[in-house]
Amino acid sequence: MSLKKPDIPCKSCPLYGNGLGFVPASGKATSGCLVILEAAGKDEAAEGVPTVGKVGHQLWQQLKRVDIERDQFMIHNVLSCQPGPQN
């Protein structure tokens, strides 16, 4: 499920028309921490959720080994959309 990009302020962004999905921040932030990632990937753009692809899965698997759970954090990307193939 790809989420529709908001019109404001996204229309001024060069990624607005790429049709590759919008990924808003997610998580409960019970730890008071924000995890900031680079940009949404293919899987993230398709689902509208950060860190759900192969690399994100591996990240949370490794952090779980030291008792760090995904639900403890607010997760957001510097770019809320997946960059195009030329980026």
PyMOL commands that set and color helices and strands:
alter all, ss='L'
color gray80, all
select helices_A, chain A and resi 10-12+16-18+42-47+54-64+70-72
alter helices_A, ss='H'
color red, helices_A
select strands_A, chain A and resi 26-27+33-39+73-79
alter strands_A, ss='S'
color yellow, strands_A
deselect
rebuild
show_as cartoon
